Amino acid sequence: MITKLLPDLEQLLPITANVRAVLEEQGKTDVVGAVIENMKANAEMLAMRGIDAWLGYGVYLPAVERIIAIHSGETEADFLERTQYPVNVVEAYTVPDNDLATLVCADQYSSMHKASVLRNTAEWCLNEEEQHFINLNMFENRLKA
C-alpha cells in the first residue's frame, strides 16, 4: 500500500487557486499547459548543468508524466504501455480530476527534497513501514534530461 506523502486536495486548493489566478492574469488560457511549459523549461536549463530535474519529482514523476502525455494528445492506455509505470503509483500521486493540483503538489514535493536528497536520486520511498520503493531508472521511457 502506498502511504508516503500522498496529495492532500484541501491543502492544495488555495495554492492551486493562486497559481491559476496569476497565470490567468498573465493572459494564459491553458493553465495546465503553461505549468507544463515552465516545468520543461526548468528541466532543460538544469540538464545543461548535468541535473536530471525530472528525477526531482520523485514518486510524483509518473503522475506528472501522465498529465504531460495526455495534455499532448497521448491516450492514457498508450502512456501506460509506453512507460510501464505501475498504475497504482500513477493513481496514488494523482489528484483525481485536478491536473493543476497534481502538478502543484509535485512541485512542492520536488522543492521539499532539494535540500535533503541528492539531485539525481532515482529511488524513492512509497511506504516507509513496508520499505516499499520505486526506482525511476527502471523505466526506460520516462522523461529524462
Secondary structure as UniProt FT lines:
FT   TURN            4..5
FT   HELIX           9..25
FT   TURN            26..27
FT   HELIX           31..47
FT   TURN            48..50
FT   HELIX           53..60
FT   HELIX           61..71
FT   TURN            72..73
FT   HELIX           76..83
FT   HELIX           87..92
FT   TURN            96..97
FT   HELIX           99..114
FT   TURN            115..116
FT   TURN            119..120
FT   STRAND          123..127
FT   TURN            128..131
FT   STRAND          132..135
FT   HELIX           136..138
FT   TURN            140..141
//
